């Protein structure tokens, strides 16, 4: 597990910041948000 609640929060935030911008979204035509913004 985690050594502390703070460690868990930090790791979760790092994961979201890494994963969410790169994951394809159906509402964006199965493109990642980063790809969608570049194509606009």
C-alpha positions in Angstrom: 0.0 0.0 0.0 1.1 3.6 0.6 3.2 4.9 3.4 0.8 7.9 3.9 -2.3 9.5 2.6 -0.1 12.2 1.1 1.9 9.7 -0.9 -1.3 8.2 -2.3 -2.7 11.6 -3.3 0.6 12.5 -5.0 0.8 9.3 -6.9 -2.8 9.5 -8.0 -2.4 13.0 -9.3 0.7 12.0 -11.2 -1.2 9.1 -12.8 -4.1 11.3 -13.8 -1.8 13.9 -15.3 0.0 11.2 -17.3 -3.0 9.1 -18.3 -5.9 11.5 -19.0 -4.3 13.6 -21.7 -3.2 10.6 -23.7 -6.3 8.3 -23.4 -8.6 8.3 -26.4 -12.1 9.7 -25.7 -15.1 8.6 -27.7 -16.5 12.2 -27.6 -13.3 13.4 -29.4 -13.6 10.9 -32.2 -11.4 8.4 -30.3 -8.5 10.8 -30.2 -6.6 11.8 -27.1 -7.2 15.3 -25.8 -3.7 16.3 -26.8 -4.3 15.1 -30.4 -7.7 16.9 -30.5 -6.3 20.2 -29.4 -3.4 20.0 -31.9 -5.9 19.3 -34.8 -8.1 22.3 -34.0 
